[in-house]
């Protein structure tokens, strides 16, 4: 390898200035990414393939790059690292050097997936991931997942942007427009459902607390159904007691009119108490 490298150096030094060569590598995707410790880089020198290879950035931010030796790339963007290596090679070894740097694994700035997933935490990743791939790598959605996923993207200048994605659009409809590309340092937060508890008392099959997920439709009919339905002695005139504010509320609801479609189903809130009294007729 060293003999081939020596011949390559000699050939490049002797190339006349008029010989055309690619003056600079095309800007790699993610050229603004700031390299950090543990990142895995793939470095290629077009003129000398023997120098091509993958190198891991040390804790001190350096890589070993023969023939130069240890080079500090930590804290530089990918684009800066390409220009830096090109300059070092041209100063000592080559008349021209075409250098490309690509991040194969983003280990210094992993993706974070939190919230209602089965395996929340940081994920090191390679190549290009989508939102769906990141969630899958975190074990998939947990049972208590809500209806929304938030993607927080932090820019190098400290500014952040947040995108709200519908779980149904991503997971059920499979809409490619919401399956966003995911980048290093992104934070994915899968919202959890909140438990909503209402109480059905009196003439129902199973008096007591009835628990819903916040994503469910929570109404008088659904609460009574989960409480075992009305007993034979139940009055259709139902009272909903609602706390909060300066004083409690008592709302009269006609069960028969809702069943007949004459009144809309009454929406319930967390902590509501549904009182079904006994009919005297």
Backbone bond lengths (Angstrom), bond angles and torsions (degrees), N, CA, C in turn:
res aa  C-N    CA-C-N  psi(-1)  N-CA   C-N-CA  omega(-1)  CA-C   N-CA-C  phi
1 X - - - 1.460 - - 1.520 110.97 -
2 X 1.321 117.03 -41.11 1.469 119.94 -177.46 1.531 110.71 -66.69
3 X 1.401 116.94 -36.35 1.465 118.89 177.95 1.525 109.99 -64.62
4 X 1.345 115.95 -44.11 1.471 119.32 178.81 1.515 110.95 -62.57
5 X 1.344 115.86 -38.75 1.462 120.12 179.68 1.528 110.19 -64.97
6 X 1.344 116.75 -39.58 1.470 120.49 -179.49 1.524 110.67 -64.18
7 X 1.360 116.02 -45.25 1.472 118.68 178.00 1.514 111.71 -62.12
8 X 1.340 116.15 -37.65 1.460 120.09 179.42 1.513 110.71 -64.50
9 X 1.333 116.55 -41.81 1.467 120.52 178.07 1.512 110.87 -60.91
10 X 1.357 116.10 -46.30 1.452 120.91 -178.45 1.524 111.07 -61.92
11 X 1.316 115.61 -43.00 1.462 119.32 -179.28 1.515 111.41 -63.61
12 X 1.320 116.26 -39.66 1.462 118.93 -178.24 1.514 111.78 -71.54
13 X 1.334 116.82 -36.25 1.460 119.62 178.59 1.521 110.82 -65.39
14 X 1.362 116.85 -35.83 1.458 121.27 -176.24 1.521 113.60 -83.51
15 X 1.324 116.83 -7.84 1.460 118.41 178.86 1.523 110.38 -60.85
16 X 1.290 119.62 131.06 1.467 120.43 177.25 1.505 110.68 -68.61
17 X 1.333 116.39 152.24 1.464 120.22 -178.43 1.512 113.25 -59.71
18 X 1.370 117.71 -24.70 1.453 119.58 -175.94 1.523 112.63 -78.00
19 X 1.353 117.39 -14.59 1.460 119.15 -179.75 1.513 108.57 -69.83
20 X 1.341 116.12 126.47 1.459 119.02 -176.40 1.512 109.85 -84.36
21 X 1.320 115.21 142.79 1.460 122.62 174.11 1.508 106.72 -148.35
22 X 1.313 115.19 162.84 1.459 118.45 179.49 1.510 108.34 -64.76
23 X 1.315 117.95 119.82 1.452 121.93 -172.43 1.505 113.22 -73.75
24 X 1.283 116.68 -29.85 1.459 118.86 179.43 1.508 109.38 -154.31
25 X 1.329 115.41 151.83 1.456 119.59 -178.87 1.513 109.64 -71.71
26 X 1.307 117.19 150.37 1.457 119.04 174.54 1.507 110.09 -63.74
27 X 1.311 115.07 145.48 1.460 119.27 -178.08 1.515 109.48 -62.09
28 X 1.324 115.82 122.80 1.464 120.83 179.77 1.509 110.18 -73.33
29 X 1.326 114.84 152.35 1.457 119.14 175.80 1.514 108.40 -60.89
30 X 1.305 115.83 135.09 1.452 118.93 -179.41 1.515 112.50 78.27
31 X 1.344 118.15 29.39 1.466 120.72 -177.08 1.526 112.50 -66.92
32 X 1.336 117.01 -15.78 1.470 120.03 178.32 1.525 112.35 -89.74
33 X 1.325 117.18 -3.32 1.466 120.99 179.36 1.524 109.86 -64.70
34 X 1.334 116.71 133.48 1.470 121.70 -179.97 1.522 108.90 -89.76
35 X 1.311 116.06 120.34 1.461 122.91 -177.14 1.528 110.02 -70.09
36 X 1.334 115.24 141.30 1.460 120.50 179.99 1.514 111.77 -137.96
37 X 1.331 117.64 175.35 1.466 121.95 179.47 1.520 111.97 -56.79
38 X 1.315 116.10 142.07 1.468 126.69 176.25 1.519 113.12 77.93
39 X 1.322 118.70 -6.07 1.467 119.41 175.43 1.532 109.27 -63.10
40 X 1.315 115.53 142.40 1.463 120.86 176.92 1.527 108.45 -101.19
41 X 1.319 116.03 118.70 1.463 122.33 -176.98 1.517 110.46 -107.88
42 X 1.324 115.91 143.61 1.460 121.18 169.14 1.523 107.48 -109.97
43 X 1.320 115.79 120.20 1.465 121.69 -176.56 1.527 108.60 -114.75
44 X 1.326 115.38 132.18 1.458 120.76 178.44 1.523 109.64 -128.95
45 X 1.332 115.28 136.76 1.466 121.96 173.02 1.525 106.12 -116.52
46 X 1.309 115.00 111.49 1.464 121.01 -171.65 1.527 111.82 -55.94
47 X 1.318 116.64 -40.67 1.468 120.74 -174.48 1.529 112.71 -75.89
48 X 1.347 117.61 -24.76 1.477 120.54 -176.16 1.529 108.47 -133.38
49 X 1.318 118.65 87.98 1.468 120.71 -178.53 1.523 113.44 -58.53
50 X 1.342 116.52 -23.07 1.470 118.98 179.47 1.524 112.65 -62.28
51 X 1.315 117.28 -20.05 1.464 120.61 179.26 1.534 112.40 -87.59
52 X 1.320 116.17 -7.93 1.461 118.86 -177.76 1.528 110.84 -70.27
53 X 1.318 115.61 147.25 1.459 119.17 176.67 1.515 112.21 162.37
54 X 1.335 114.90 173.16 1.461 121.78 178.39 1.524 109.79 -97.02
55 X 1.329 115.20 140.00 1.462 120.84 -179.05 1.526 109.04 -138.59
56 X 1.324 115.42 136.93 1.461 121.66 179.54 1.521 109.52 -95.21
57 X 1.308 116.81 132.29 1.463 121.63 179.04 1.525 108.63 -73.83
58 X 1.318 116.49 130.17 1.462 121.34 -178.00 1.531 110.72 -74.60
59 X 1.338 114.88 173.14 1.463 119.86 177.77 1.518 111.34 -61.80
60 X 1.334 116.38 -25.43 1.469 121.06 178.82 1.521 112.03 -86.91
61 X 1.339 117.52 -1.38 1.459 120.43 178.63 1.510 114.75 86.57
62 X 1.332 117.67 19.04 1.465 120.63 -177.37 1.527 111.05 -112.36
63 X 1.331 114.35 160.66 1.458 121.66 170.70 1.515 108.11 -130.26
64 X 1.321 116.21 154.09 1.462 121.01 174.16 1.520 108.14 -91.34
65 X 1.331 115.19 123.23 1.462 119.83 -175.74 1.526 110.27 -137.64
66 X 1.349 115.53 87.68 1.467 118.44 176.39 1.528 109.10 -62.74
67 X 1.310 119.09 145.40 1.467 127.05 5.64 1.530 113.63 -89.69
68 X 1.311 118.01 2.00 1.461 120.37 -173.09 1.522 111.41 -74.24
69 X 1.331 116.39 -42.12 1.459 120.71 -175.86 1.521 110.81 114.75
70 X 1.327 116.87 -149.68 1.466 120.74 179.50 1.529 109.99 -77.54
71 X 1.321 114.94 132.11 1.466 121.61 -177.79 1.526 108.17 -127.63
72 X 1.320 116.46 136.50 1.463 120.87 177.98 1.517 109.88 -86.74
73 X 1.335 115.08 117.00 1.460 120.72 177.25 1.526 111.29 -118.74
74 X 1.322 117.27 -14.15 1.456 120.86 178.81 1.522 111.04 -62.61
75 X 1.305 116.75 135.13 1.458 121.18 -177.90 1.519 113.31 90.05
76 X 1.317 116.96 -9.90 1.465 121.04 176.26 1.531 109.20 -95.85
77 X 1.327 115.76 151.39 1.456 118.58 171.49 1.523 108.49 -74.46
78 X 1.327 115.86 165.36 1.461 119.64 177.78 1.527 110.30 -59.78
79 X 1.310 116.77 -42.19 1.463 120.23 178.33 1.526 112.45 -62.41
80 X 1.351 116.48 -41.69 1.460 120.25 177.86 1.531 110.74 -63.88
81 X 1.331 116.89 -40.78 1.464 120.88 -179.45 1.524 110.58 -62.95
82 X 1.326 117.19 -39.40 1.470 120.20 177.41 1.528 110.73 -61.28
83 X 1.327 115.66 -46.98 1.471 119.04 -178.60 1.526 111.32 -67.27
84 X 1.327 116.76 -36.10 1.472 121.70 -179.97 1.530 110.94 -65.01
85 X 1.340 116.83 -47.48 1.465 120.32 178.75 1.530 110.86 -64.28
86 X 1.314 116.06 -40.67 1.466 120.24 178.00 1.535 110.61 -58.67
87 X 1.342 116.19 -45.41 1.467 119.85 -179.12 1.531 111.70 -64.28
88 X 1.327 117.07 -43.60 1.462 120.39 179.97 1.519 111.73 -62.92
89 X 1.319 116.96 -41.50 1.464 120.09 179.57 1.527 111.29 -67.67
90 X 1.313 117.16 -39.52 1.468 119.90 -178.35 1.522 112.07 -74.68
91 X 1.335 117.63 -26.84 1.464 119.78 178.47 1.526 112.21 -69.50
92 X 1.330 117.41 -33.82 1.465 119.69 -171.30 1.531 114.65 -116.66
93 X 1.347 117.46 -25.22 1.454 117.36 -167.96 1.526 114.51 -126.90
94 X 1.308 118.32 -43.44 1.455 120.53 -170.62 1.516 111.39 -122.01
95 X 1.337 114.66 151.57 1.455 118.95 171.91 1.526 109.88 -71.69
96 X 1.334 115.00 -38.13 1.460 121.56 175.97 1.519 108.31 -138.03
97 X 1.325 115.04 145.77 1.469 120.03 175.61 1.531 108.45 -142.45
98 X 1.314 114.95 129.77 1.462 120.94 177.95 1.529 107.40 -107.02
99 X 1.318 116.46 111.86 1.466 121.57 -172.08 1.528 109.83 -118.43
100 X 1.318 115.30 134.48 1.466 120.07 171.38 1.520 109.16 -124.35
101 X 1.321 115.40 141.34 1.468 122.21 176.94 1.528 107.91 -126.29
102 X 1.304 115.62 128.28 1.461 120.96 176.48 1.525 108.96 -129.43
103 X 1.325 115.34 141.57 1.465 120.43 176.32 1.519 107.88 -87.50
104 X 1.325 116.15 115.85 1.462 120.97 179.71 1.528 111.56 -86.25
105 X 1.319 117.03 -36.27 1.465 120.70 177.49 1.520 109.00 -137.86
106 X 1.330 115.53 124.79 1.461 122.14 -178.95 1.528 108.26 -89.47
107 X 1.317 116.56 86.86 1.460 120.46 -174.98 1.524 112.70 -96.05
108 X 1.311 118.05 -22.37 1.470 119.86 -177.64 1.521 112.06 -82.88
109 X 1.308 116.53 -24.68 1.469 120.96 -179.63 1.523 108.49 -131.53
110 X 1.319 117.06 74.88 1.460 119.68 -175.24 1.520 112.10 -71.31
111 X 1.304 114.67 164.49 1.462 121.35 170.68 1.526 108.03 -75.68
112 X 1.311 116.92 141.43 1.467 121.57 174.40 1.526 108.55 -112.05
113 X 1.329 115.56 127.11 1.465 120.99 176.47 1.523 107.51 -119.74
114 X 1.318 116.22 117.16 1.461 121.08 -176.12 1.527 109.74 -126.95
115 X 1.324 114.90 173.98 1.459 119.51 177.23 1.512 112.03 91.20
116 X 1.311 116.03 -142.83 1.458 122.33 -170.91 1.527 112.20 -85.81
117 X 1.350 115.68 65.11 1.459 122.57 169.67 1.520 107.71 -123.66
118 X 1.322 116.63 162.72 1.464 119.91 -173.78 1.527 112.85 -75.10
119 X 1.320 117.59 -29.07 1.472 121.11 -178.72 1.533 109.61 -133.45
120 X 1.334 117.51 72.10 1.471 119.17 -178.94 1.523 111.54 -67.25
121 X 1.321 115.70 151.30 1.461 120.66 178.03 1.515 111.46 149.82
122 X 1.333 115.15 -166.79 1.460 121.63 179.91 1.522 110.25 -88.77
123 X 1.318 115.59 142.73 1.458 121.49 179.93 1.518 109.30 -125.93
124 X 1.342 116.55 118.02 1.451 119.56 168.36 1.519 107.74 -75.76
125 X 1.311 118.66 142.57 1.454 119.45 -176.62 1.513 110.59 -143.28
126 X 1.310 114.48 161.36 1.464 120.57 178.97 1.520 108.84 -128.55
127 X 1.313 114.90 157.59 1.455 119.33 179.23 1.513 112.11 65.37
128 X 1.307 115.55 -140.72 1.465 121.37 -178.69 1.516 108.78 -119.13
129 X 1.306 115.82 128.70 1.456 121.84 177.73 1.510 109.97 -112.25
130 X 1.328 114.26 156.05 1.452 120.83 171.08 1.525 108.62 -107.29
131 X 1.321 115.85 170.16 1.461 120.63 178.87 1.522 110.62 -59.07
132 X 1.308 117.24 -43.10 1.463 121.07 -179.04 1.527 111.16 -64.18
133 X 1.322 117.65 -39.26 1.462 121.08 178.31 1.524 111.41 -65.82
134 X 1.334 116.85 -38.47 1.463 120.53 179.09 1.525 111.37 -65.44
135 X 1.331 116.22 -42.99 1.466 120.04 178.80 1.528 110.48 -65.42
136 X 1.323 116.93 -39.22 1.464 121.05 177.44 1.524 110.83 -63.41
137 X 1.336 117.01 -41.43 1.463 120.64 178.30 1.522 112.08 -64.44
138 X 1.329 117.24 -24.47 1.467 121.82 177.30 1.525 111.67 -89.57
139 X 1.320 117.30 16.04 1.455 121.47 175.56 1.510 115.12 93.40
140 X 1.323 117.26 -2.24 1.459 120.66 -177.78 1.518 112.38 87.68
141 X 1.302 116.43 177.44 1.464 121.56 -178.04 1.527 110.82 -71.50
142 X 1.323 115.25 141.18 1.459 121.19 174.18 1.529 109.60 -81.52
143 X 1.327 115.61 165.28 1.463 119.66 -176.46 1.532 112.46 -63.13
144 X 1.329 116.04 -28.61 1.467 119.35 -176.69 1.526 112.89 -92.03
145 X 1.345 116.31 21.78 1.463 118.60 -178.76 1.522 110.54 -68.16
146 X 1.319 114.00 148.76 1.454 120.63 177.77 1.513 111.21 -91.64
147 X 1.310 115.24 -156.01 1.468 120.23 -175.01 1.530 112.85 -103.52
148 X 1.350 116.75 1.70 1.464 119.49 -173.16 1.537 110.22 -134.55
149 X 1.334 115.69 143.48 1.464 123.40 172.22 1.523 107.37 -120.45
150 X 1.337 115.73 132.87 1.460 121.01 178.14 1.530 109.16 -108.73
151 X 1.339 115.85 132.10 1.460 121.68 175.00 1.521 107.94 -113.52
152 X 1.337 114.99 114.59 1.465 121.04 -179.89 1.511 108.34 -103.02
153 X 1.330 115.87 122.28 1.467 121.60 -177.93 1.524 109.21 -113.93
154 X 1.337 115.04 122.81 1.461 120.56 -177.41 1.522 109.89 -104.61
155 X 1.317 116.05 119.86 1.458 122.07 -178.50 1.528 110.43 -84.01
156 X 1.349 117.48 157.61 1.466 120.04 178.77 1.528 113.55 -57.93
157 X 1.331 118.19 -26.89 1.473 120.49 -179.56 1.525 113.11 -80.82
158 X 1.338 115.92 3.83 1.461 119.57 176.76 1.514 114.25 94.83
159 X 1.333 117.37 -12.52 1.456 120.33 179.59 1.533 110.18 -79.28
160 X 1.306 115.73 150.74 1.460 120.57 -179.08 1.522 109.78 -128.06
161 X 1.325 114.59 148.35 1.459 120.57 173.42 1.528 107.95 -126.24
162 X 1.322 116.08 147.53 1.462 120.80 -179.80 1.523 109.66 -125.88
163 X 1.327 115.34 132.67 1.460 121.96 179.09 1.526 107.66 -116.99
164 X 1.330 116.00 135.17 1.464 121.79 179.00 1.524 109.47 -103.63
165 X 1.344 115.54 125.62 1.459 121.74 -176.94 1.521 109.66 -118.83
166 X 1.317 116.85 136.49 1.462 121.84 176.47 1.525 109.89 -78.17
167 X 1.339 116.55 128.69 1.464 121.12 176.99 1.527 110.40 -60.21
168 X 1.313 116.76 -40.69 1.467 120.20 -179.48 1.521 111.34 -63.51
169 X 1.346 116.92 -43.28 1.462 119.94 180.00 1.534 111.07 -62.83
170 X 1.345 116.72 -38.12 1.465 120.86 -176.49 1.522 111.93 -80.30
171 X 1.333 117.08 -49.51 1.455 121.58 -169.44 1.526 113.60 -91.56
172 X 1.317 117.32 -31.30 1.469 120.43 -176.35 1.527 111.11 -99.92
173 X 1.320 116.13 -53.23 1.464 120.18 -178.25 1.529 112.20 -76.74
174 X 1.355 116.35 -26.05 1.456 119.62 -179.09 1.514 113.64 66.96
175 X 1.322 116.23 34.72 1.465 121.15 -177.83 1.529 109.70 -68.66
176 X 1.335 119.22 114.36 1.478 120.57 -177.94 1.529 113.20 -64.09
177 X 1.332 117.18 -22.52 1.473 119.51 -178.05 1.526 111.48 -67.53
178 X 1.333 117.96 -26.88 1.463 120.01 -178.93 1.524 112.23 -96.99
179 X 1.336 117.17 -4.99 1.472 120.41 176.85 1.523 108.51 -84.21
180 X 1.318 115.67 76.30 1.460 123.00 -169.82 1.525 112.24 -66.87
181 X 1.333 117.83 149.29 1.464 119.44 168.35 1.532 109.58 -69.27
182 X 1.315 116.61 140.98 1.454 122.28 -177.53 1.521 109.09 -110.13
183 X 1.341 115.41 138.08 1.456 121.15 -177.10 1.526 110.76 -120.37
184 X 1.320 114.80 165.59 1.461 120.35 178.54 1.524 110.79 -54.27
185 X 1.324 114.91 140.28 1.472 122.59 176.53 1.520 113.70 78.04
186 X 1.333 118.14 3.58 1.464 120.23 176.25 1.528 109.92 -69.92
187 X 1.319 115.64 147.85 1.465 122.24 175.32 1.525 108.10 -116.26
188 X 1.332 115.40 122.25 1.469 121.68 179.39 1.521 107.58 -109.80
189 X 1.315 116.08 122.05 1.469 121.40 -178.64 1.532 108.74 -120.04
190 X 1.338 115.21 111.39 1.464 120.31 176.54 1.524 107.63 -89.56
191 X 1.307 115.81 113.12 1.466 120.31 -175.84 1.527 110.55 -63.78
192 X 1.325 115.03 142.85 1.462 121.13 177.77 1.526 109.70 -94.31
193 X 1.316 114.73 155.62 1.452 118.87 173.25 1.525 109.16 -77.58
194 X 1.301 115.59 151.50 1.464 121.51 176.88 1.525 107.68 -107.51
195 X 1.317 116.26 134.36 1.457 118.98 178.44 1.523 110.75 -74.25
196 X 1.319 115.09 133.45 1.459 122.39 176.58 1.529 107.19 -115.46
197 X 1.321 116.55 124.48 1.468 121.30 -176.92 1.521 110.34 -115.65
198 X 1.312 114.94 127.88 1.466 121.15 172.07 1.526 107.26 -122.44
199 X 1.310 115.84 163.97 1.472 120.26 -175.47 1.525 109.33 -124.42
200 X 1.324 115.58 129.02 1.458 121.80 176.71 1.529 108.29 -110.40
201 X 1.317 116.45 117.76 1.457 121.69 -175.40 1.527 110.29 -122.57
202 X 1.314 115.03 155.96 1.465 119.85 176.49 1.506 112.48 93.49
203 X 1.326 116.15 -134.65 1.463 122.62 -170.04 1.541 112.29 -83.63
204 X 1.329 114.98 66.27 1.464 121.28 172.33 1.525 107.74 -127.46
205 X 1.342 115.78 164.29 1.461 119.21 -175.96 1.516 113.99 -62.88
206 X 1.346 116.52 -40.33 1.471 121.42 -177.01 1.533 108.70 -135.52
207 X 1.311 116.65 83.19 1.475 119.12 -178.97 1.529 111.02 -61.53
208 X 1.342 116.00 145.08 1.451 120.62 176.94 1.514 111.86 141.44
209 X 1.324 115.07 -161.10 1.463 121.34 -177.09 1.527 110.80 -77.19
210 X 1.307 115.41 141.43 1.466 122.55 174.46 1.527 107.15 -124.23
211 X 1.340 116.13 123.17 1.466 120.82 -173.61 1.526 109.97 -107.33
212 X 1.336 115.45 132.49 1.456 123.25 176.62 1.528 109.30 -120.68
213 X 1.330 115.04 160.79 1.457 120.47 165.48 1.527 108.20 -86.46
214 X 1.318 115.60 149.33 1.466 119.31 -177.25 1.524 112.21 -64.03
215 X 1.341 116.96 -19.95 1.466 120.36 -179.97 1.528 112.28 -84.48
216 X 1.322 117.29 -8.32 1.461 120.76 -179.30 1.526 110.97 -85.09
217 X 1.313 114.78 163.10 1.464 120.69 174.94 1.519 107.56 -82.97
218 X 1.321 116.81 117.15 1.469 121.91 -172.83 1.521 107.99 -111.11
219 X 1.311 115.51 104.45 1.465 120.51 -176.29 1.519 109.53 -134.76
220 X 1.325 114.58 172.54 1.457 120.86 178.58 1.532 111.57 -60.06
221 X 1.330 117.06 -46.94 1.458 119.93 -178.53 1.520 112.30 -62.76
222 X 1.344 116.57 -42.67 1.470 119.23 -178.77 1.525 111.05 -68.02
223 X 1.324 117.67 -35.69 1.463 120.69 179.30 1.525 110.80 -67.78
224 X 1.318 116.50 -44.44 1.469 119.88 179.83 1.530 110.14 -65.41
225 X 1.327 116.85 -38.42 1.463 120.03 178.71 1.528 110.79 -61.39
226 X 1.329 116.51 -42.84 1.465 119.47 179.94 1.526 111.93 -70.70
227 X 1.308 116.17 -23.51 1.468 120.25 178.00 1.525 111.70 -86.93
228 X 1.320 117.72 11.86 1.453 121.16 175.23 1.508 115.14 93.96
229 X 1.333 117.44 6.44 1.451 121.09 179.14 1.519 112.21 80.11
230 X 1.326 114.82 174.47 1.466 120.09 179.60 1.526 110.69 -79.05
231 X 1.315 115.45 147.65 1.460 120.21 174.28 1.521 109.81 -77.99
232 X 1.311 116.43 170.41 1.466 120.86 179.69 1.528 112.07 -64.72
233 X 1.338 115.55 -23.95 1.467 119.69 -176.88 1.530 112.86 -93.33
234 X 1.327 116.93 1.31 1.460 120.56 -172.52 1.519 112.88 -70.27
235 X 1.296 114.90 141.02 1.458 121.22 173.52 1.521 109.08 -84.51
236 X 1.320 117.82 141.53 1.465 119.70 177.13 1.527 112.57 -73.93
237 X 1.304 117.21 -12.28 1.465 120.90 177.60 1.525 108.27 -86.19
238 X 1.295 116.26 107.46 1.470 122.48 -172.69 1.516 109.43 -110.22
239 X 1.317 115.52 145.29 1.458 121.96 -179.80 1.530 109.19 -113.02
240 X 1.307 116.14 128.87 1.472 121.53 175.63 1.516 107.71 -109.04
241 X 1.339 115.74 119.16 1.462 120.91 178.46 1.518 109.01 -100.02
242 X 1.326 115.50 128.32 1.463 121.68 -175.78 1.520 109.60 -128.52
243 X 1.314 115.36 122.58 1.459 120.32 178.65 1.509 111.86 -89.20
244 X 1.327 116.40 178.71 1.456 121.25 178.11 1.508 111.37 109.03
245 X 1.311 114.94 155.16 1.465 119.60 -178.91 1.516 111.07 74.06
246 X 1.307 115.97 -159.06 1.460 120.21 -176.67 1.522 112.08 -77.14
247 X 1.316 118.54 -25.38 1.463 120.06 -179.92 1.523 109.73 -149.70
248 X 1.337 114.71 156.86 1.449 120.41 179.37 1.519 110.41 -73.83
249 X 1.335 114.73 155.94 1.455 121.26 177.27 1.521 109.80 -112.84
250 X 1.297 116.46 147.76 1.455 122.33 171.94 1.525 107.74 -127.90
251 X 1.334 114.82 118.13 1.464 120.40 -172.72 1.525 108.34 -116.23
252 X 1.318 116.11 122.15 1.462 121.06 178.62 1.525 109.97 -85.32
253 X 1.341 115.50 132.48 1.462 121.27 -177.72 1.528 108.41 -131.20
254 X 1.330 115.65 137.96 1.462 120.51 179.45 1.529 109.36 -98.93
255 X 1.324 114.97 109.24 1.470 121.54 -175.95 1.530 111.31 -63.29
256 X 1.317 117.66 -41.73 1.465 121.28 -177.74 1.524 111.83 -64.69
257 X 1.312 117.52 -39.62 1.466 120.95 -179.15 1.537 110.44 -66.66
258 X 1.342 116.73 -34.64 1.473 119.56 177.20 1.524 109.56 -67.64
259 X 1.338 117.17 -45.17 1.463 120.63 178.97 1.524 111.57 -61.03
260 X 1.322 116.82 -35.76 1.464 121.29 -178.69 1.525 112.46 -79.49
261 X 1.333 117.08 -5.66 1.457 120.31 -179.11 1.501 113.81 80.05
262 X 1.327 117.01 10.88 1.462 120.36 179.64 1.524 112.19 -82.67
263 X 1.326 116.45 -27.66 1.464 122.11 175.17 1.526 108.63 -123.42
264 X 1.332 118.13 148.47 1.480 119.53 176.25 1.522 110.51 -69.68
265 X 1.329 115.54 152.54 1.459 120.28 176.44 1.527 108.55 -61.56
266 X 1.326 115.79 137.09 1.460 119.80 -172.50 1.531 110.37 -82.96
267 X 1.347 119.22 122.23 1.469 121.05 179.63 1.527 111.24 -74.83
268 X 1.322 115.86 137.04 1.455 121.41 -179.82 1.524 110.32 -106.02
269 X 1.334 115.78 156.21 1.455 123.00 178.89 1.514 109.78 -120.60
270 X 1.326 115.30 163.66 1.460 120.52 179.75 1.526 110.42 -57.28
271 X 1.351 116.09 128.45 1.456 121.08 178.65 1.512 114.90 91.91
272 X 1.331 117.87 -5.61 1.468 120.06 178.36 1.532 110.59 -61.79
273 X 1.327 115.60 145.90 1.469 121.83 176.30 1.528 108.15 -117.51
274 X 1.324 115.09 119.94 1.461 121.40 179.12 1.531 107.60 -97.80
275 X 1.305 116.43 117.70 1.467 121.74 -177.78 1.522 109.08 -108.99
276 X 1.336 114.79 116.57 1.464 120.77 178.41 1.530 107.48 -107.87
277 X 1.302 115.01 111.59 1.463 118.98 -177.97 1.525 111.19 -88.13
278 X 1.332 115.09 166.41 1.457 121.01 178.47 1.523 109.51 -81.10
279 X 1.325 114.22 138.23 1.461 119.12 178.31 1.527 109.02 -82.58
280 X 1.335 116.11 141.44 1.463 120.45 179.61 1.519 111.33 -99.64
281 X 1.320 116.24 8.98 1.468 119.47 -179.27 1.521 109.71 -122.76
